[in-house]
Amino acid sequence: MISSIDTIKYNLTLLNKRNERVTYQMSSGEALQNGSDDSQKYNKILSINNNVNTYTSILERIQSSESYNINSDKSVDSMKSSMENIIELLTKAVTGTTTSDGKSAIADEIESEMNTIFSLANTKIDGQYLFSGKSTTVQPFVKDATTGKITYVATDDNKTVNVENNNYATQGLNGKELLYYTDSTTSTQVSVFDDLSEIVNALRLQDSSRNTITQDAADTILSNALDKLDAGYDAMNVAHSKLGTRTATIENYETIVQTKLANFDILQEEYGSADLTTLAIESQSLENTYTALYSTINKVNSLSLVQYLS
């Protein structure tokens, strides 16, 4: 009799464990309560979850980079608009009908547009300068307080973003590729700001040190000014095109990563989610088994009592 009771207790313990597992699965919707329930499936679920975490982080970086590029694109658009205004103003200034006072007024307008470009070139979003290359915490363009000369002081290489398991895409533009161009005669790098400063000074009949120059000297400077501005504007367009290509590359990887995450979601559902239909059937089976087991317990208890009274 003791053996029968021990067997019943053992079966009841197993039944309780099985019921605990089914109850957990039905309430949580998860396939496994413990890794020991199915080690192979558990390891698969862990692998899927790790991939989800990895690619979620990658997607966040990609979307941050995409936002960075969108803000850069807006700033470049505004800079190009200012350059177009400057070219229009200079074209007006070099016509023979423009008076000295008129040229001086145009110089003020061009200087204002130049300051706008300077401000845009130093655009800062969420603590990062857009046109500093890798050194996003460094203001890219600085202005000498005495001479007014504007210089690029950040890095010439660009920041990159990890778009998928050690594949990197270029982010944004640096100030050198945006506001410098190569002189076709000397093959040297020329700053758009240097050209603009020279033009403003010439319109005011001044040199770079603010000393007075002759009209002939000013006219010599201005005679080539439009060609220089066109070269600078072309460089901005080339840089803008590069930015568009870089943004398209990042957007393409965003689609790839989002697709992978969607596939991982499917796998998580397949491996990690409980089959509620199967669990409902198992739960009913458990209820029937409990009923049968407690019936057996009652019979054993009755038999034990009869034997005791005998």
GUVEXNU-414750 format. One record per residue (C-alpha): x, y, z. Coordinates in pm, whole numbers, padded with zeros to 5 digits, always signed. Layout:
GUVEXNU-414750
XYZ...
//
This chain:
GUVEXNU-414750
+00000+00000+00000+00281+00236+00086+00428+00170-00257+00098+00267-00423+00079+00589-00221+00439+00678-00308+00366+00618-00675+00062+00843-00657+00263+01117-00485+00531+01091-00749+00276+01112-01029+00109+01407-00858+00444+01590-00837+00505+01536-01209+00151+01645-01285+00193+01965-01081+00516+02051-01265+00349+01991-01598+00052+02204-01494+00285+02483-01377+00455+02485-01718+00126+02489-01912-00017+02764-01689+00297+02977-01742+00289+02925-02119-00079+03014-02145-00049+03327-01929+00281+03457-02077+00242+03335-02433+00604+03214-02423+00701+02868-02541+00957+02803-02266+00962+02880-01897+01315+02753-01840+01604+02676-02072+01597+02318-01950+01247+02271-02096+01403+02240-02444+01771+02339-02457+01792+02331-02838+01491+02558-02882+01611+02779-02595+01950+02834-02760+01777+02914-03089+01557+03171-02915+01864+03327-02748+02037+03353-03086+01733+03519-03242+01700+03764-02952+02069+03855-02977+02025+03926-03348+01719+04139-03276+01916+04345-03022+02212+04383-03260+02006+04491-03560+01783+04716-03351+02095+04906-03243+02216+04919-03604+01877+05052-03718+01886+05324-03452+02232+05434-03572+02119+05427-03935+01811+05638-03862+02021+05884-03661+02264+05908-03953+01976+05954-04195+01844+06242-03984+02197+06388-03976+02212+06378-04357+01866+06530-04397+01967+06825-04178+02292+06855-04375+02096+06857-04700+01876+07143-04576+02181+07346-04477+02352+07287-04813+02035+07394-04994+02036+07720-04798+02408+07777-04866+02354+07727-05238+02068+07974-05227+02299+08231-05067+02567+08162-05331+02309+08214-05607+02217+08550-05450+02584+08645-05432+02645+08558-05799+02342+08767-05894+02465+09059-05682+02817+09041-05823+02686+09027-06180+02501+09350-06106+02809+09506-05945+03046+09448-06238+02819+09615-06492+02940+09956-06601+02633+10138-06471+02686+10056-06103+02818+10352-05902+03078+10336-05623+02803+10379-05365+02607+10106-05537+02906+09871-05524+02957+09949-05157+02593+09863-05087+02631+09539-05285+02944+09461-05081+02732+09486-04765+02472+09247-04910+02736+08996-05021+02900+09014-04679+02563+08943-04518+02515+08638-04741+02870+08525-04662+02792+08545-04291+02481+08338-04356+02693+08070-04527+02940+08085-04235+02657+08032-03987+02508+07746-04192+02851+07583-04228+02867+07575-03848+02520+07423-03804+02499+07213-03488+02227+06952-03427+02199+06752-03103+02551+06853-02998+02712+06761-03332+02844+06995-03600+02718+06879-03938+03024+06972-04145+03316+06879-03918+03384+06536-04066+03475+06290-03791+03538+06563-03534+03171+06644-03481+03236+06828-03153+03473+07077-03322+03331+07392-03482+03440+07349-03845+03485+07712-03950+03635+07986-03736+03668+08357-03806+03977+08558-03708+03862+08840-03485+04117+09083-03635+04133+09002-04006+03793+08840-04049+03955+08549-04235+03748+08230-04218+03936+07900-04188+03833+07536-04180+03982+07368-03870+03803+07031-03851+03896+06698-04014+03902+06626-04388+03761+06275-04348+03398+06195-04279+03221+06011-04003+03100+05660-04088+02811+05454-03956+02799+05077-03906+02511+04978-04132+02541+04601-04102+02796+04381-03923+03114+04577-03998+02985+04731-04322+03027+05107-04294+02866+05390-04491+02987+05749-04513+02779+06005-04327+02732+06370-04422+02993+06605-04569+03300+06774-04430+03357+07145-04478+03656+07096-04706+03463+06907-04973+03171+07151-04945+03333+07496-04940+03670+07443-05110+03748+07382-05477+04061+07306-05679+04197+07600-05879+04228+07484-06241+04546+07688-06294+04744+07626-05976+04582+07294-05872+04563+07429-05517+04268+07418-05280+04080+07748-05263+03831+07849-04997+03500+07995-05109+03522+08226-04808+03857+08363-04927+03702+08444-05265+03401+08610-05104+03619+08818-04871+03832+08929-05166+03521+09031-05361+03374+09227-05069+03703+09410-05016+03741+09489-05387+03391+09634-05404+03493+09860-05115+03825+09943-05287+04025+09765-05016+04281+09485-05000+04283+09202-04747+04448+09432-04491+04177+09696-04544+04419+09929-04718+04276+10139-05000+04335+10017-05356+04271+10178-05695+03963+10118-05903+04180+09949-06167+04316+09708-05906+03965+09640-05784+03842+09584-06140+04122+09333-06201+04010+09134-05897+03643+09153-05993+03707+09055-06355+03781+08697-06248+03544+08692-05952+03245+08543-06131+03455+08253-06262+03577+08185-05907+03224+08195-05770+03107+07960-06042+03388+07719-05949+03289+07740-05583+02922+07691-05665+03005+07390-05884+03201+07238-05594+02898+07284-05369+02679+07107-05626+02925+06817-05650+02932+06789-05271+02553+06807-05260+02534+06521-05509+02775+06316-05294+02552+06377-04995+02250+06254-05190+02435+05935-05288+02546+05876-04930+02192+05929-04801+02053+05686-05061+02308+05423-04951+02208+05463-04587+01837+05448-04677+01901+05126-04871+02066+04968-04567+01777+05089-04353+01541+04885-04573+01770+04582-04551+01793+04599-04171+01418+04655-04132+01355+04347-04348+01592+04140-04134+01420+04257-03816+01082+04163-03964+01218+03815-04039+01356+03786-03686+01011+03881-03552+00864+03591-03749+01128+03355-03607+01063+03484-03255+00695+03409-03302+00774+03066-03445+01024+02957-03179+00937+03171-02880+00559+03184-02874+00342+02921-02717+00089+02729-02928-00228+02826-02742-00447+02574-02924-00218+02287-02828-00192+02422-02473-00571+02437-02439-00592+02070-02535-00308+01986-02294-00476+02185-02017-00797+01984-02064-00592+01665-02062-00430+01773-01734-00769+01842-01582-00885+01493-01679-00567+01340-01540-00608+01530-01212-00964+01404-01185-00856+01044-01243-00563+01073-01002-00772+01220-00720-01027+00946-00778-00747+00694-00733-00633+00872-00415-00984+00856-00272-01005+00484-00348-00666+00419-00187-00766+00617+00121-01096+00422+00150-00915+00092+00112-00660+00192+00375-00941+00279+00618-01116-00056+00563-00790-00241+00617-00727-00039+00936-01077-00117+01074-01039-00484+00992
//
